[in-house]
Amino acid sequence: MYELVGEPQLAVDIKKSRFIATCVPVNTPEAAMDAIRRLNCPDATHNCWAYRIGDTYRFNDDGEPGGSAGRPILAAIDGQEFDNVLAHVVRYFGGIKLGVGGLVRAYGNTVAECLRTAEKITRVPQISLAFSVDFSDTYAVYGIITQKKLVKEAETYTPDGVDFRISFQADLENEIRARLTDATRARIRWADSQT
């Protein structure tokens, strides 16, 4: 999966109609709706859009025949393997009707090309681990957090020791668990009960 860097834009003329695609990184549906309001052009014939944020998605045809704009935009987002992105396409009608198939291709291909050429970063799946250690093992945990460049999400002192929550790349889970277990001489207490 990829995430977008910046707000790429692409304009394409198809049979005298102008399609202008703008893609925006978004993290919440509210942020997507704010971007839609900002990008809508009142003088355009249509303002069509779709967004994908994890398992959440929405799309809108804005007066185009049902399924000819929003759904192909969403399919382009998914086809280019993007997440956390809104794709907005403004259409200025040029007088020649494209038909449903032509509209599907116009909207889908414009967004696909905009995303294909956009600057992007590879999204690396992250996980969180929660665990507790005795006070005597705290510095060993600090050392691993620093050495492996882990993100410390929480650190809470309790009468029995310290509770930690850390996050890191999911593919490192077995290594991180093994290192923490070794560093604490197996005294670590995993919140998920895995030993």
Z-matrix of the N, CA and C atoms (Angstrom, degrees):
N
C 1 1.459
C 2 1.523 1 109.37
N 3 1.325 2 114.43 1 151.08
C 4 1.457 3 121.20 2 -179.82
C 5 1.523 4 109.74 3 -122.00
N 6 1.332 5 114.47 4 155.52
C 7 1.447 6 121.68 5 169.63
C 8 1.514 7 107.93 6 -122.86
N 9 1.296 8 115.37 7 148.13
C 10 1.451 9 123.17 8 -174.26
C 11 1.517 10 111.23 9 -80.71
N 12 1.332 11 115.64 10 144.59
C 13 1.459 12 122.08 11 171.49
C 14 1.526 13 106.04 12 -114.48
N 15 1.321 14 117.74 13 122.70
C 16 1.455 15 120.81 14 -179.83
C 17 1.517 16 112.10 15 79.19
N 18 1.341 17 114.90 16 -167.23
C 19 1.459 18 122.11 17 -178.84
C 20 1.528 19 109.27 18 -127.70
N 21 1.335 20 117.66 19 82.09
C 22 1.461 21 119.34 20 -179.42
C 23 1.530 22 111.64 21 -68.09
N 24 1.320 23 114.35 22 152.38
C 25 1.459 24 120.60 23 179.59
C 26 1.521 25 108.61 24 -136.85
N 27 1.317 26 116.60 25 145.41
C 28 1.460 27 121.81 26 179.05
C 29 1.519 28 108.28 27 -142.69
N 30 1.336 29 116.71 28 130.07
C 31 1.459 30 121.95 29 176.60
C 32 1.524 31 108.67 30 -111.99
N 33 1.339 32 115.89 31 133.91
C 34 1.463 33 122.15 32 -178.81
C 35 1.527 34 108.17 33 -134.91
N 36 1.337 35 116.09 34 135.99
C 37 1.463 36 121.33 35 174.09
C 38 1.519 37 108.56 36 -101.64
N 39 1.341 38 116.01 37 125.36
C 40 1.456 39 122.15 38 179.22
C 41 1.522 40 107.75 39 -131.53
N 42 1.324 41 116.05 40 113.06
C 43 1.474 42 122.85 41 -179.92
C 44 1.527 43 111.00 42 48.10
N 45 1.296 44 115.42 43 51.95
C 46 1.471 45 124.83 44 175.80
C 47 1.531 46 114.60 45 72.76
N 48 1.325 47 118.68 46 -4.23
C 49 1.465 48 120.59 47 172.82
C 50 1.521 49 108.22 48 -92.96
N 51 1.323 50 115.93 49 141.48
C 52 1.463 51 121.20 50 178.15
C 53 1.516 52 108.32 51 -105.20
N 54 1.343 53 115.16 52 127.08
C 55 1.460 54 123.23 53 176.81
C 56 1.529 55 107.30 54 -112.93
N 57 1.331 56 116.61 55 123.95
C 58 1.462 57 121.13 56 179.41
C 59 1.527 58 108.12 57 -120.32
N 60 1.325 59 115.62 58 110.62
C 61 1.469 60 121.44 59 -179.71
C 62 1.521 61 109.71 60 -97.58
N 63 1.315 62 115.85 61 134.73
C 64 1.462 63 122.59 62 173.35
C 65 1.523 64 106.85 63 -129.04
N 66 1.317 65 116.73 64 129.53
C 67 1.462 66 121.61 65 179.04
C 68 1.519 67 108.95 66 -113.45
N 69 1.328 68 115.59 67 136.64
C 70 1.465 69 121.95 68 -173.06
C 71 1.524 70 109.68 69 -131.44
N 72 1.343 71 118.64 70 131.58
C 73 1.465 72 119.20 71 173.40
C 74 1.529 73 109.94 72 -71.15
N 75 1.335 74 116.46 73 132.24
C 76 1.469 75 121.91 74 179.03
C 77 1.524 76 108.63 75 -138.84
N 78 1.330 77 116.60 76 149.90
C 79 1.462 78 121.49 77 -179.90
C 80 1.518 79 113.68 78 -114.30
N 81 1.328 80 116.64 79 -14.41
C 82 1.466 81 120.53 80 -179.14
C 83 1.523 82 108.97 81 -139.80
N 84 1.337 83 117.26 82 156.42
C 85 1.468 84 119.60 83 174.77
C 86 1.533 85 112.14 84 -58.85
N 87 1.324 86 116.63 85 -33.69
C 88 1.468 87 119.58 86 178.84
C 89 1.525 88 110.87 87 -64.73
N 90 1.338 89 116.37 88 -40.96
C 91 1.467 90 119.99 89 177.56
C 92 1.525 91 110.19 90 -64.85
N 93 1.333 92 117.08 91 -37.04
C 94 1.469 93 120.45 92 178.08
C 95 1.522 94 110.47 93 -64.33
N 96 1.332 95 117.32 94 -44.30
C 97 1.466 96 120.38 95 -179.57
C 98 1.528 97 111.47 96 -66.12
N 99 1.338 98 117.18 97 -35.95
C 100 1.469 99 120.36 98 175.43
C 101 1.529 100 110.53 99 -62.36
N 102 1.338 101 116.31 100 -43.23
C 103 1.469 102 120.33 101 179.69
C 104 1.526 103 110.61 102 -65.73
N 105 1.316 104 117.78 103 -37.41
C 106 1.469 105 121.07 104 178.10
C 107 1.523 106 110.23 105 -61.80
N 108 1.323 107 116.48 106 -46.42
C 109 1.468 108 120.12 107 178.86
C 110 1.530 109 110.53 108 -60.65
N 111 1.314 110 116.60 109 -39.20
C 112 1.469 111 120.97 110 -179.41
C 113 1.530 112 111.26 111 -68.72
N 114 1.337 113 117.92 112 -36.81
C 115 1.460 114 121.59 113 -174.42
C 116 1.524 115 113.93 114 -88.17
N 117 1.335 116 118.00 115 -19.00
C 118 1.463 117 119.37 116 -179.45
C 119 1.524 118 111.06 117 -59.04
N 120 1.328 119 115.66 118 133.78
C 121 1.466 120 122.19 119 178.06
C 122 1.528 121 107.67 120 -109.45
N 123 1.336 122 118.07 121 112.67
C 124 1.463 123 120.33 122 -176.27
C 125 1.533 124 113.18 123 -61.40
N 126 1.326 125 117.73 124 -26.78
C 127 1.469 126 119.81 125 -178.06
C 128 1.525 127 112.53 126 -87.00
N 129 1.336 128 118.21 127 -4.38
C 130 1.470 129 121.58 128 179.03
C 131 1.526 130 109.74 129 -76.84
N 132 1.324 131 115.39 130 154.61
C 133 1.462 132 120.47 131 176.83
C 134 1.526 133 110.22 132 -69.97
N 135 1.333 134 117.15 133 -41.55
C 136 1.464 135 122.01 134 -179.75
C 137 1.527 136 109.64 135 -142.42
N 138 1.332 137 115.63 136 144.07
C 139 1.459 138 124.09 137 172.31
C 140 1.529 139 106.33 138 -123.09
N 141 1.327 140 117.23 139 94.83
C 142 1.460 141 122.35 140 -175.51
C 143 1.523 142 109.39 141 -105.10
N 144 1.320 143 116.88 142 151.62
C 145 1.456 144 119.09 143 -175.59
C 146 1.523 145 111.45 144 -159.07
N 147 1.327 146 113.32 145 166.11
C 148 1.461 147 122.43 146 171.18
C 149 1.513 148 107.94 147 -156.32
N 150 1.332 149 116.12 148 151.02
C 151 1.466 150 118.88 149 172.38
C 152 1.517 151 110.09 150 -138.24
N 153 1.323 152 114.30 151 154.68
C 154 1.469 153 123.14 152 175.88
C 155 1.518 154 107.05 153 -131.47
N 156 1.339 155 116.74 154 122.32
C 157 1.462 156 123.32 155 175.29
C 158 1.526 157 105.97 156 -133.12
N 159 1.310 158 116.77 157 94.35
C 160 1.459 159 120.90 158 -175.22
C 161 1.520 160 109.84 159 61.96
N 162 1.332 161 116.63 160 -124.21
C 163 1.463 162 121.10 161 178.83
C 164 1.529 163 112.55 162 -86.58
N 165 1.325 164 117.09 163 -3.06
C 166 1.457 165 121.78 164 -178.49
C 167 1.523 166 109.50 165 -94.52
N 168 1.324 167 115.74 166 132.37
C 169 1.456 168 119.70 167 176.87
C 170 1.524 169 109.76 168 -150.58
N 171 1.325 170 115.65 169 156.33
C 172 1.466 171 122.81 170 174.18
C 173 1.510 172 107.32 171 -150.46
N 174 1.316 173 116.26 172 157.19
C 175 1.454 174 120.84 173 174.75
C 176 1.518 175 109.46 174 -150.66
N 177 1.349 176 116.28 175 161.01
C 178 1.451 177 121.64 176 -176.79
C 179 1.525 178 109.07 177 -146.96
N 180 1.351 179 115.95 178 132.76
C 181 1.459 180 122.00 179 179.65
C 182 1.525 181 113.15 180 -89.75
N 183 1.308 182 119.56 181 -13.43
C 184 1.461 183 125.31 182 179.03
C 185 1.530 184 113.08 183 42.03
N 186 1.322 185 116.39 184 54.74
C 187 1.464 186 120.29 185 174.61
C 188 1.515 187 115.71 186 90.59
N 189 1.321 188 118.43 187 -12.96
C 190 1.465 189 120.06 188 173.79
C 191 1.534 190 107.60 189 -71.29
N 192 1.331 191 118.85 190 159.51
C 193 1.469 192 119.37 191 178.03
C 194 1.530 193 111.24 192 -54.22
N 195 1.327 194 116.95 193 141.08
C 196 1.459 195 122.63 194 -175.87
C 197 1.517 196 113.61 195 -49.71
N 198 1.309 197 116.60 196 127.59
C 199 1.463 198 122.76 197 177.84
C 200 1.514 199 115.04 198 81.15
N 201 1.343 200 118.30 199 5.01
C 202 1.467 201 119.92 200 -175.81
C 203 1.527 202 114.00 201 -97.22
N 204 1.336 203 117.99 202 -7.77
C 205 1.471 204 119.69 203 -176.35
C 206 1.528 205 112.04 204 -131.53
N 207 1.329 206 116.83 205 -65.05
C 208 1.468 207 120.13 206 -175.56
C 209 1.514 208 113.64 207 -60.99
N 210 1.322 209 116.53 208 -46.37
C 211 1.470 210 119.92 209 -178.90
C 212 1.538 211 111.44 210 -64.15
N 213 1.356 212 120.22 211 -44.37
C 214 1.470 213 119.28 212 176.53
C 215 1.532 214 112.95 213 -64.14
N 216 1.327 215 117.10 214 -31.18
C 217 1.468 216 119.78 215 176.41
C 218 1.528 217 108.87 216 -65.06
N 219 1.338 218 116.84 217 -46.36
C 220 1.465 219 120.64 218 177.95
C 221 1.530 220 110.54 219 -61.66
N 222 1.335 221 116.90 220 -40.96
C 223 1.472 222 120.49 221 178.64
C 224 1.529 223 110.84 222 -62.04
N 225 1.331 224 117.36 223 -35.01
C 226 1.468 225 120.71 224 177.60
C 227 1.527 226 110.83 225 -68.32
N 228 1.327 227 117.33 226 -40.52
C 229 1.471 228 121.05 227 176.58
C 230 1.525 229 109.66 228 -59.25
N 231 1.330 230 115.41 229 -49.57
C 232 1.465 231 120.09 230 -179.07
C 233 1.519 232 111.59 231 -66.76
N 234 1.320 233 116.83 232 -39.13
C 235 1.459 234 121.04 233 -179.49
C 236 1.525 235 113.31 234 -65.16
N 237 1.324 236 116.50 235 -30.46
C 238 1.464 237 120.87 236 177.23
C 239 1.532 238 111.27 237 -90.26
N 240 1.333 239 116.82 238 3.89
C 241 1.467 240 124.91 239 175.57
C 242 1.526 241 113.28 240 61.42
N 243 1.340 242 116.20 241 46.11
C 244 1.460 243 121.23 242 178.03
C 245 1.522 244 110.27 243 -102.59
N 246 1.320 245 115.12 244 151.96
C 247 1.453 246 122.41 245 172.49
C 248 1.524 247 106.96 246 -133.93
N 249 1.317 248 116.08 247 159.99
C 250 1.464 249 122.24 248 179.59
C 251 1.526 250 111.21 249 56.00
N 252 1.330 251 115.36 250 51.94
C 253 1.461 252 119.37 251 -178.62
C 254 1.528 253 110.54 252 -142.23
N 255 1.324 254 114.54 253 143.42
C 256 1.461 255 123.72 254 170.65
C 257 1.517 256 106.81 255 -110.73
N 258 1.334 257 116.85 256 132.15
C 259 1.462 258 121.53 257 172.35
C 260 1.522 259 107.60 258 -115.51
N 261 1.325 260 116.02 259 124.48
C 262 1.465 261 123.20 260 -176.68
C 263 1.524 262 107.47 261 -121.43
N 264 1.335 263 116.31 262 129.55
C 265 1.464 264 120.28 263 -179.67
C 266 1.524 265 109.50 264 -124.78
N 267 1.330 266 115.17 265 123.01
C 268 1.454 267 122.75 266 174.70
C 269 1.523 268 107.18 267 -95.21
N 270 1.335 269 116.65 268 133.07
C 271 1.465 270 119.94 269 176.55
C 272 1.522 271 109.04 270 -120.12
N 273 1.328 272 114.04 271 128.66
C 274 1.454 273 121.45 272 171.24
C 275 1.527 274 106.33 273 -106.41
N 276 1.329 275 116.75 274 111.93
C 277 1.464 276 121.86 275 -175.31
C 278 1.526 277 110.43 276 -67.33
N 279 1.337 278 115.76 277 133.09
C 280 1.465 279 121.16 278 -177.23
C 281 1.502 280 114.74 279 -104.44
N 282 1.342 281 118.37 280 6.51
C 283 1.449 282 120.06 281 175.67
C 284 1.518 283 115.17 282 101.96
N 285 1.330 284 118.37 283 -12.02
C 286 1.461 285 121.37 284 179.20
C 287 1.524 286 108.55 285 -112.15
N 288 1.330 287 116.23 286 121.30
C 289 1.464 288 120.02 287 178.88
C 290 1.523 289 109.82 288 -72.17
N 291 1.334 290 115.79 289 138.45
C 292 1.461 291 121.35 290 -177.34
C 293 1.523 292 112.96 291 -97.27
N 294 1.315 293 118.60 292 -14.09
C 295 1.455 294 121.59 293 -174.24
C 296 1.518 295 110.10 294 75.26
N 297 1.322 296 116.71 295 164.57
C 298 1.464 297 121.00 296 -177.27
C 299 1.528 298 110.86 297 -60.50
N 300 1.331 299 117.36 298 -46.70
C 301 1.469 300 120.24 299 179.89
C 302 1.517 301 112.25 300 -61.53
N 303 1.319 302 116.53 301 -40.84
C 304 1.465 303 120.57 302 178.30
C 305 1.513 304 112.12 303 -65.10
N 306 1.344 305 116.03 304 -38.57
C 307 1.467 306 119.72 305 177.91
C 308 1.525 307 110.95 306 -67.33
N 309 1.329 308 116.93 307 -42.79
C 310 1.472 309 120.65 308 178.08
C 311 1.522 310 109.65 309 -56.44
N 312 1.327 311 117.03 310 -47.48
C 313 1.472 312 120.71 311 179.66
C 314 1.528 313 111.49 312 -66.07
N 315 1.328 314 117.12 313 -42.15
C 316 1.468 315 120.30 314 -177.07
C 317 1.527 316 111.49 315 -63.48
N 318 1.334 317 116.81 316 -50.42
C 319 1.463 318 119.67 317 -178.91
C 320 1.534 319 111.22 318 -68.00
N 321 1.321 320 116.03 319 -48.03
C 322 1.467 321 119.77 320 -177.89
C 323 1.518 322 112.74 321 -62.97
N 324 1.331 323 117.19 322 -47.10
C 325 1.468 324 120.28 323 -177.59
C 326 1.521 325 112.53 324 -68.42
N 327 1.342 326 117.38 325 -35.53
C 328 1.465 327 119.87 326 179.36
C 329 1.529 328 110.48 327 -63.83
N 330 1.331 329 116.69 328 -45.22
C 331 1.468 330 120.06 329 179.25
C 332 1.525 331 110.78 330 -69.22
N 333 1.326 332 117.39 331 -42.22
C 334 1.470 333 120.30 332 179.90
C 335 1.520 334 110.79 333 -58.83
N 336 1.327 335 117.58 334 -43.44
C 337 1.469 336 120.47 335 -179.65
C 338 1.532 337 110.84 336 -69.70
N 339 1.324 338 117.05 337 -37.59
C 340 1.468 339 120.40 338 177.53
C 341 1.531 340 109.70 339 -60.75
N 342 1.329 341 117.40 340 -44.71
C 343 1.465 342 121.00 341 -179.34
C 344 1.530 343 111.88 342 -73.69
N 345 1.329 344 116.70 343 -36.13
C 346 1.468 345 120.14 344 -178.72
C 347 1.525 346 111.46 345 -60.74
N 348 1.318 347 116.39 346 -37.66
C 349 1.465 348 120.68 347 -176.99
C 350 1.530 349 113.05 348 -94.73
N 351 1.334 350 117.23 349 -1.18
C 352 1.467 351 121.43 350 -177.04
C 353 1.521 352 111.34 351 -74.52
N 354 1.326 353 114.82 352 154.65
C 355 1.462 354 119.74 353 171.69
C 356 1.519 355 107.77 354 -74.47
N 357 1.329 356 116.26 355 131.42
C 358 1.458 357 120.49 356 -175.42
C 359 1.516 358 110.41 357 -143.67
N 360 1.312 359 114.46 358 162.74
C 361 1.454 360 120.99 359 174.20
C 362 1.520 361 107.96 360 -123.89
N 363 1.323 362 115.60 361 148.92
C 364 1.454 363 120.40 362 177.40
C 365 1.518 364 108.38 363 -76.45
N 366 1.292 365 115.26 364 129.72
C 367 1.464 366 120.08 365 179.73
C 368 1.518 367 108.47 366 -85.43
N 369 1.310 368 115.89 367 120.09
C 370 1.462 369 121.57 368 -178.34
C 371 1.525 370 108.25 369 -99.90
N 372 1.339 371 117.62 370 121.52
C 373 1.465 372 119.72 371 179.38
C 374 1.529 373 111.39 372 -59.10
N 375 1.322 374 115.70 373 135.39
C 376 1.457 375 122.71 374 -179.93
C 377 1.527 376 108.84 375 -115.09
N 378 1.326 377 115.34 376 151.82
C 379 1.460 378 120.42 377 172.52
C 380 1.521 379 109.06 378 -132.06
N 381 1.315 380 115.35 379 163.91
C 382 1.461 381 121.79 380 175.82
C 383 1.521 382 108.68 381 -119.31
N 384 1.317 383 115.37 382 144.45
C 385 1.465 384 121.90 383 173.78
C 386 1.523 385 108.49 384 -125.62
N 387 1.321 386 115.05 385 138.14
C 388 1.462 387 120.85 386 175.72
C 389 1.524 388 107.80 387 -117.22
N 390 1.326 389 114.66 388 138.00
C 391 1.463 390 119.35 389 -179.32
C 392 1.519 391 109.59 390 -158.87
N 393 1.328 392 114.90 391 166.25
C 394 1.463 393 121.72 392 177.32
C 395 1.519 394 108.92 393 -125.23
N 396 1.333 395 115.14 394 147.04
C 397 1.466 396 120.73 395 176.34
C 398 1.522 397 109.08 396 -136.92
N 399 1.323 398 114.85 397 159.45
C 400 1.449 399 120.22 398 173.64
C 401 1.522 400 108.90 399 -69.44
N 402 1.329 401 116.52 400 158.56
C 403 1.463 402 120.13 401 178.24
C 404 1.526 403 111.29 402 -55.14
N 405 1.330 404 116.49 403 -37.12
C 406 1.469 405 120.56 404 -176.51
C 407 1.538 406 112.51 405 -66.19
N 408 1.326 407 118.25 406 -18.52
C 409 1.472 408 121.75 407 -178.97
C 410 1.531 409 113.09 408 -98.81
N 411 1.305 410 117.10 409 -0.11
C 412 1.463 411 120.63 410 -174.64
C 413 1.527 412 112.19 411 -60.20
N 414 1.329 413 118.10 412 -45.45
C 415 1.462 414 119.77 413 -177.37
C 416 1.526 415 112.25 414 -67.38
N 417 1.327 416 118.18 415 -30.69
C 418 1.457 417 120.78 416 175.35
C 419 1.535 418 110.10 417 -64.90
N 420 1.340 419 116.31 418 -39.83
C 421 1.471 420 120.50 419 177.70
C 422 1.526 421 109.67 420 -65.83
N 423 1.343 422 117.32 421 -44.65
C 424 1.469 423 120.41 422 176.97
C 425 1.529 424 110.91 423 -55.22
N 426 1.319 425 116.36 424 -42.55
C 427 1.459 426 120.90 425 -178.75
C 428 1.522 427 111.97 426 -61.23
N 429 1.323 428 117.13 427 -42.70
C 430 1.468 429 120.51 428 179.22
C 431 1.526 430 110.61 429 -69.48
N 432 1.323 431 117.44 430 -40.78
C 433 1.468 432 120.71 431 177.40
C 434 1.521 433 110.10 432 -57.92
N 435 1.326 434 116.81 433 -44.92
C 436 1.461 435 120.93 434 -179.53
C 437 1.520 436 111.79 435 -69.47
N 438 1.313 437 116.65 436 -48.80
C 439 1.469 438 121.50 437 -176.42
C 440 1.528 439 111.92 438 -62.17
N 441 1.328 440 118.46 439 -42.48
C 442 1.464 441 122.49 440 -176.41
C 443 1.526 442 112.51 441 -92.42
N 444 1.349 443 116.08 442 1.20
C 445 1.474 444 121.89 443 179.51
C 446 1.533 445 111.73 444 55.47
N 447 1.332 446 114.83 445 49.13
C 448 1.457 447 121.41 446 178.29
C 449 1.529 448 109.10 447 -84.09
N 450 1.324 449 116.24 448 155.89
C 451 1.460 450 120.92 449 177.50
C 452 1.525 451 108.38 450 -94.82
N 453 1.333 452 115.74 451 122.24
C 454 1.466 453 120.24 452 177.63
C 455 1.527 454 106.88 453 -89.49
N 456 1.341 455 115.77 454 108.08
C 457 1.457 456 120.30 455 -178.46
C 458 1.525 457 112.14 456 -83.40
N 459 1.335 458 115.87 457 -32.78
C 460 1.467 459 119.32 458 -179.11
C 461 1.526 460 109.57 459 -154.90
N 462 1.322 461 114.28 460 148.81
C 463 1.468 462 122.27 461 176.04
C 464 1.523 463 106.55 462 -146.73
N 465 1.338 464 116.46 463 114.70
C 466 1.455 465 120.86 464 -175.86
C 467 1.523 466 109.13 465 -127.36
N 468 1.326 467 114.80 466 128.47
C 469 1.465 468 120.30 467 177.97
C 470 1.520 469 109.21 468 -86.66
N 471 1.329 470 115.85 469 132.91
C 472 1.459 471 122.62 470 179.40
C 473 1.528 472 107.65 471 -126.71
N 474 1.322 473 118.33 472 171.07
C 475 1.471 474 119.73 473 177.17
C 476 1.539 475 112.58 474 -61.72
N 477 1.344 476 117.61 475 -24.50
C 478 1.465 477 121.03 476 -177.01
C 479 1.524 478 114.32 477 -96.59
N 480 1.314 479 117.79 478 -5.53
C 481 1.463 480 120.13 479 -178.18
C 482 1.514 481 111.52 480 149.49
N 483 1.347 482 115.83 481 -140.00
C 484 1.458 483 120.76 482 -176.16
C 485 1.526 484 108.85 483 -128.46
N 486 1.332 485 116.04 484 132.03
C 487 1.458 486 122.58 485 174.07
C 488 1.529 487 108.05 486 -96.84
N 489 1.319 488 116.42 487 130.01
C 490 1.461 489 121.89 488 179.40
C 491 1.525 490 110.12 489 -119.35
N 492 1.303 491 115.84 490 151.49
C 493 1.465 492 123.21 491 164.46
C 494 1.521 493 105.63 492 -133.34
N 495 1.347 494 115.08 493 122.94
C 496 1.455 495 120.95 494 -179.06
C 497 1.530 496 109.03 495 -125.35
N 498 1.335 497 116.13 496 158.02
C 499 1.463 498 120.02 497 175.48
C 500 1.517 499 109.26 498 -134.55
N 501 1.348 500 114.37 499 154.33
C 502 1.464 501 121.10 500 -176.40
C 503 1.522 502 107.69 501 -170.49
N 504 1.342 503 115.81 502 177.47
C 505 1.451 504 121.46 503 178.35
C 506 1.517 505 110.51 504 -59.86
N 507 1.318 506 116.52 505 133.99
C 508 1.463 507 121.74 506 -175.44
C 509 1.521 508 112.90 507 -59.61
N 510 1.327 509 117.70 508 -32.67
C 511 1.467 510 119.43 509 -177.06
C 512 1.525 511 113.20 510 -72.60
N 513 1.325 512 117.81 511 -5.27
C 514 1.465 513 121.49 512 178.64
C 515 1.530 514 112.88 513 -98.67
N 516 1.328 515 117.41 514 3.85
C 517 1.466 516 119.99 515 -172.04
C 518 1.528 517 113.31 516 -55.68
N 519 1.319 518 118.24 517 -50.73
C 520 1.466 519 119.90 518 -177.60
C 521 1.523 520 111.51 519 -60.85
N 522 1.326 521 117.29 520 -42.14
C 523 1.470 522 120.74 521 179.39
C 524 1.527 523 111.22 522 -63.65
N 525 1.344 524 117.09 523 -44.84
C 526 1.468 525 120.37 524 -177.98
C 527 1.529 526 110.30 525 -66.06
N 528 1.310 527 117.48 526 -42.88
C 529 1.471 528 119.94 527 177.96
C 530 1.538 529 110.52 528 -60.55
N 531 1.335 530 115.83 529 -44.18
C 532 1.474 531 119.53 530 -179.01
C 533 1.525 532 110.80 531 -64.05
N 534 1.326 533 117.25 532 -42.60
C 535 1.472 534 120.29 533 -178.70
C 536 1.524 535 111.20 534 -65.49
N 537 1.329 536 116.77 535 -42.31
C 538 1.463 537 119.63 536 179.10
C 539 1.532 538 111.33 537 -67.54
N 540 1.315 539 116.27 538 -38.52
C 541 1.468 540 119.91 539 177.73
C 542 1.524 541 110.50 540 -63.40
N 543 1.337 542 117.41 541 -45.11
C 544 1.464 543 121.64 542 178.83
C 545 1.524 544 111.48 543 -64.41
N 546 1.340 545 116.09 544 -44.41
C 547 1.469 546 120.38 545 -176.32
C 548 1.525 547 112.16 546 -64.60
N 549 1.330 548 116.63 547 -29.43
C 550 1.465 549 120.05 548 -179.29
C 551 1.529 550 112.13 549 -101.20
N 552 1.328 551 116.36 550 10.91
C 553 1.468 552 122.31 551 -177.59
C 554 1.530 553 110.94 552 51.44
N 555 1.335 554 114.57 553 42.53
C 556 1.471 555 123.88 554 176.59
C 557 1.536 556 113.57 555 66.24
N 558 1.331 557 117.30 556 18.99
C 559 1.457 558 119.90 557 177.17
C 560 1.541 559 111.82 558 -87.64
N 561 1.308 560 117.50 559 -5.91
C 562 1.459 561 121.92 560 -179.35
C 563 1.528 562 109.37 561 -63.41
N 564 1.333 563 115.98 562 142.74
C 565 1.464 564 121.96 563 178.24
C 566 1.526 565 107.35 564 -117.06
N 567 1.342 566 115.75 565 109.63
C 568 1.474 567 121.12 566 -177.49
C 569 1.521 568 109.57 567 -78.12
N 570 1.296 569 117.40 568 137.02
C 571 1.474 570 121.04 569 179.06
C 572 1.513 571 111.23 570 -68.38
N 573 1.346 572 117.97 571 -27.34
C 574 1.462 573 120.53 572 179.66
C 575 1.523 574 112.59 573 -91.05
N 576 1.317 575 116.76 574 10.20
C 577 1.467 576 124.52 575 177.75
C 578 1.507 577 114.83 576 67.01
N 579 1.332 578 118.60 577 10.89
C 580 1.478 579 119.65 578 176.91
C 581 1.523 580 108.31 579 -80.98
N 582 1.328 581 116.23 580 137.20
C 583 1.462 582 118.92 581 -179.81
C 584 1.508 583 110.21 582 -115.97
